């Protein structure tokens, strides 16, 4: 069972490990009272480090490289508990990992010690080159992960900017283009006396009826007849006797004659006034 890990101040020491064990045991007691179970894990120990895996999925939960492990011990007061201290590769903090094994806590501690011995022998045989190579490989792998993460973030930013650019150029929904004429509530183009006639069809596909010119319109009275205007009558439209009387009436109107026979003098020097 994996009780968890906690940060410690020192990279080694029995008292340091003992304080971490007490802290994590208390945390486990609280979790049990809340109905939570302590997770079980599988350990893989080699000359390269200690891997903590999920026993079912075999997923690596923690990978503690051997050259980062600074202390390993089992609890003499509790034969089920064993611990080791490892320096975290990202935060550079010292973390104490605490485990509870019912039968083989001491054997696991000895196995980790043997891994150290084998790693040290291999280091002496290779003249230190093997350890340096592993460090370089580990550094390159970490850099690759950082670059992949950065590449993913950049792709997301580019995709976001492309969406923003598309929204800027696209016309808003429901907008009317400047070339399209506005229509009234009956879906008809309103008449404008100063605008030229357009041959644009209406939305129902039919051409609007031609609008007659206002200059050629004929005004009619209430009964539909054309009103009589003596001043607009041309010569030769009436018989001579009628035309002469109309001329006299027209002259009289010009001089101020009214229908009641009252004359308003327009010229005070006129002898007829």
C-alpha positions in Angstrom: 0.0 0.0 0.0 1.2 3.5 -0.9 0.6 5.9 1.9 1.8 8.8 -0.3 4.7 11.3 -0.3 5.5 14.4 1.6 8.2 17.1 1.4 11.1 16.9 3.9 13.8 19.4 4.8 16.8 17.1 4.7 17.8 14.5 2.0 18.5 11.9 4.6 18.2 11.0 8.3 16.2 8.6 10.5 14.4 11.4 12.3 13.5 13.0 9.0 11.9 9.8 7.8 10.2 9.1 11.1 8.4 12.5 11.0 7.3 11.9 7.4 5.9 8.4 8.4 3.9 9.9 11.4 2.4 12.6 9.2 1.3 10.1 6.4 0.0 7.6 8.9 -2.2 10.3 10.4 -3.4 11.2 7.0 -4.3 7.6 6.2 -6.2 7.3 9.5 -8.3 10.3 8.5 -9.0 8.9 5.0 -10.1 5.6 6.5 -12.5 7.4 8.8 -14.0 9.0 5.7 -14.3 5.7 4.0 -11.3 6.0 1.6 -9.0 3.1 1.0 -5.2 3.2 0.8 -4.3 2.5 -2.9 -2.1 -0.5 -3.7 0.8 -0.1 -6.0 3.5 -2.3 -7.7 7.2 -1.5 -7.5 9.8 -2.1 -10.2 13.4 -1.8 -8.8 16.4 -1.7 -11.1 19.8 -0.1 -11.4 18.1 2.8 -13.1 15.6 3.6 -10.4 12.3 2.7 -8.6 9.1 2.9 -10.6 5.7 3.1 -8.8 3.0 1.5 -11.0 -0.7 0.9 -10.9 -1.1 -2.9 -10.4 -4.0 -3.2 -12.9 -3.2 -0.8 -15.7 0.6 -0.9 -15.2 0.6 2.9 -15.6 3.7 4.6 -14.1 2.6 6.9 -11.3 6.1 7.9 -10.2 9.5 7.3 -11.7 12.3 7.9 -9.1 15.7 7.7 -10.8 18.3 5.9 -8.7 20.8 8.8 -8.7 18.2 11.0 -7.2 17.4 8.7 -4.2 19.4 9.9 -1.3 18.1 7.7 1.6 16.3 4.4 2.0 15.2 2.7 5.3 12.6 0.5 6.9 10.9 1.4 10.2 12.3 -0.7 13.1 9.3 0.1 15.3 6.9 -1.0 12.6 8.1 -3.9 10.4 5.4 -3.1 7.7 6.7 0.4 6.9 9.6 1.2 4.5 10.6 4.6 3.0 13.0 6.3 0.7 13.8 10.0 0.0 14.1 11.2 -3.6 14.8 14.6 -5.1 12.1 15.7 -7.5 13.4 16.5 -11.0 11.1 19.5 -11.5 10.8 21.2 -8.2 14.2 20.1 -6.8 12.4 19.4 -3.5 13.2 16.3 -1.4 10.2 14.0 -1.1 9.8 11.1 1.3 7.8 8.1 -0.2 6.2 5.9 2.4 4.9 2.3 1.8 3.1 -0.3 3.9 4.0 -3.9 3.1 2.6 -6.6 5.2 5.4 -9.2 4.7 8.4 -7.8 2.7 9.1 -4.3 3.9 12.7 -5.2 5.0 13.3 -7.2 1.8 12.3 -4.3 -0.4 14.6 -2.0 1.4 17.5 -4.5 0.9 16.6 -4.8 -2.8 16.9 -1.0 -3.2 20.3 -1.2 -1.5 21.4 -3.9 -3.9 20.3 -1.8 -6.8 22.6 0.9 -5.5 25.5 -1.5 -5.3 25.0 -2.8 -8.8 24.7 0.8 -10.2 27.9 1.8 -8.4 29.8 -1.2 -9.8 28.6 -0.5 -13.3 29.6 3.1 -12.8 33.2 2.0 -11.9 33.3 -0.4 -14.9 32.2 2.2 -17.4 34.4 5.0 -15.9 31.3 7.1 -15.2 30.3 7.3 -18.8 27.1 5.2 -18.4 25.7 7.4 -15.7 26.4 10.6 -17.7 24.8 9.1 -20.7 21.7 8.3 -18.8 21.6 11.8 -17.4 21.9 13.2 -20.9 19.1 10.9 -22.2 16.9 11.9 -19.3 17.5 15.5 -20.0 16.8 15.1 -23.7 13.5 13.3 -22.9 12.4 16.0 -20.6 13.3 18.7 -23.2 11.3 16.8 -25.8 8.2 16.7 -23.6 8.6 20.5 -23.0 8.8 21.2 -26.7 5.8 19.0 -27.4 3.8 20.9 -24.8 4.9 24.2 -26.2 4.1 23.1 -29.7 0.6 22.1 -28.7 0.0 25.5 -27.0 1.2 27.3 -30.1 -1.1 25.3 -32.3 -4.0 26.1 -30.1 -3.1 29.9 -30.2 -2.9 29.8 -34.1 -6.3 28.0 -34.3 -7.8 30.6 -31.9 -6.4 33.5 -34.0 -7.7 32.0 -37.2 -11.2 31.8 -35.7 -11.0 35.4 -34.5 -9.9 36.6 -38.0 -12.7 34.7 -39.6 -15.3 36.3 -37.3 -13.9 39.8 -38.1 -14.3 39.4 -41.9 -17.6 37.7 -41.8 -20.7 40.0 -41.9 -22.9 39.8 -38.8 -25.9 37.6 -38.9 -29.0 39.4 -40.2 -27.2 42.4 -41.6 -28.3 43.9 -44.9 -25.7 44.7 -47.6 -25.5 48.4 -48.8 -26.6 47.5 -52.3 -29.9 45.9 -51.2 -32.8 48.4 -51.1 -34.8 48.7 -47.9 -38.4 47.5 -48.0 -41.5 48.5 -46.0 -43.7 46.2 -43.9 -45.4 44.9 -47.1 -42.1 43.8 -48.5 -42.2 46.6 -51.2 -39.5 49.1 -52.2 -40.7 52.6 -51.1 -41.1 55.3 -53.8 -38.6 58.1 -53.9 -39.4 61.1 -56.2 -35.7 62.0 -56.6 -34.3 58.5 -57.2 -34.3 57.1 -60.7 -36.5 54.2 -61.5 -34.9 50.9 -60.9 -35.6 47.7 -62.7 -34.8 45.6 -59.6 -37.5 43.0 -59.2 -39.3 42.6 -55.9 -38.7 39.7 -53.6 -41.7 37.8 -55.1 -39.9 37.8 -58.5 -42.2 40.3 -60.3 -41.3 43.6 -61.8 -42.9 46.7 -60.1 -45.4 48.7 -62.3 -43.9 51.7 -64.0 -44.5 55.0 -62.2 -45.8 57.7 -64.6 -44.0 61.0 -64.7 -45.5 63.7 -62.5 -45.0 66.3 -65.3 -47.4 64.4 -67.6 -50.1 63.7 -65.0 -53.5 65.3 -65.8 -55.3 66.7 -62.8 -59.0 66.0 -62.6 -61.7 67.2 -60.3 -63.9 65.3 -57.9 -66.2 64.0 -60.7 -63.3 62.9 -62.9 -63.6 65.8 -65.4 -60.8 67.9 -66.6 -61.0 71.4 -65.0 -61.5 74.4 -67.3 -58.7 76.9 -67.4 -59.4 80.0 -69.6 -55.8 81.1 -69.5 -54.6 77.8 -70.9 -57.0 77.6 -73.8 -55.4 78.1 -77.2 -56.7 79.9 -80.2 -59.0 78.1 -82.6 -60.4 75.8 -80.0 -63.8 77.7 -79.8 -66.0 79.6 -82.4 -64.9 83.2 -83.1 -67.8 84.8 -81.2 -67.3 82.7 -78.1 -63.5 83.2 -78.4 -63.9 87.0 -78.5 -66.1 87.0 -75.4 -63.6 84.8 -73.7 -60.8 87.2 -74.6 -62.8 90.1 -73.2 -63.4 88.2 -70.0 -59.8 87.3 -69.8 -58.8 90.9 -70.3 -61.3 92.0 -67.6 -59.9 89.4 -65.2 -56.5 90.9 -65.8 -57.7 94.4 -65.1 -59.3 93.3 -61.8 -62.9 92.4 -62.9 -64.8 90.2 -60.5 -67.9 88.1 -61.0 -70.1 90.6 -59.0 -69.0 93.4 -61.3 -66.8 95.2 -58.8 -63.6 96.5 -60.3 -60.5 97.0 -58.3 -58.3 99.6 -60.0 -54.8 98.4 -60.4 -53.7 101.7 -62.0 -54.9 105.0 -60.3 -54.2 107.0 -63.5 -56.4 104.8 -65.6 -59.5 106.8 -66.7 -61.7 103.7 -66.3 -61.2 103.7 -62.5 
